Amino acid sequence: MVIGFSVALIVFSLLLMMLVLMHKGKGGGLSDMFGGGMQSSVGGSSVAERNLDRITIVIALLWFACIVVLGVLMKLDS
């Protein structure tokens, strides 16, 4: 069980790094990568950016849950 959560933690860590690097910084981020830095007329972020935010939050919560479960499992094993 510990090995499964360890593998999941590695996968979630890699996904989280990739997703964070795709976010918009001072440059353009995801919007510049896929189609230029066009500004939205509404003033909010694009649908792709909002979906990227949501996916990043879900992966971060799963990453945190894996860490907590691994900590509990390792404490119970000792």
Buried (B, 14 or more C-beta within 10 A) or exposed (E): EEEEBEEBBEBBBEBBEEBEEBEBEEEBBBBEEEEEEEEEEEEEBBEBBEEBBEEBEEBBEBBEBBBEBBEEBEEEEE
